């Protein structure tokens, strides 16, 4: 009798365990496989740098490299929001300094008057734009914290200027923005988008130990830098995509 009861209890335990443990549920197994597949197929690769940045002693080359190889910037403006009027206020904006094969060193932006930044700039055009080498995969690969002085950060200060629509510079900058940020072509058309640029007054950069370096604006803009590594990066990405779709 005791043996029969023990067998019954054991069978009940096994039944309950099989019934309620998720891994034994056929439905759960299908869900789990689906979730795992989604995790793999939707995982986005880290952005990688194409060429290592210039030697840290080559200040102008480094500054131009960092700006051209970043896709977004933090912009600090003087806020007009009632609760923090006059306070510094930071926002993120997509950025280019020219086309993939033509770096100018000038930060260009696609803005809407509805945005925080544009509202601030309408009252006070002064701004500081910050970009960091952390945006590439270089610092991570080298085991550097984003605040490590060797993980270069570039700070461009000046006045933001709206570019006249239809001008040669407008067409160049807009084409460059849409080239690097294709999603912009689908931005809501009723947001009155315009193209703006920063007229640089000061360039500060930290790219090594020993404090900030200050780069003459004229020398920075005159530096002959094409930024072709971004074009090569884009071409390689397109080739990889093409290879995958033909499999």
Helices and strands as residue ranges (DSSP letters): H 2-20, G 22-24, H 26-41, H 59-68, E 72-78, G 82-84, E 88-94, E 96-99, E 102-111, H 116-123, E 126-132, G 133-135, H 138-141, E 153-162, H 168-180, G 182-186, G 189-191, E 194-206, E 213-214, H 217-222, H 228-245
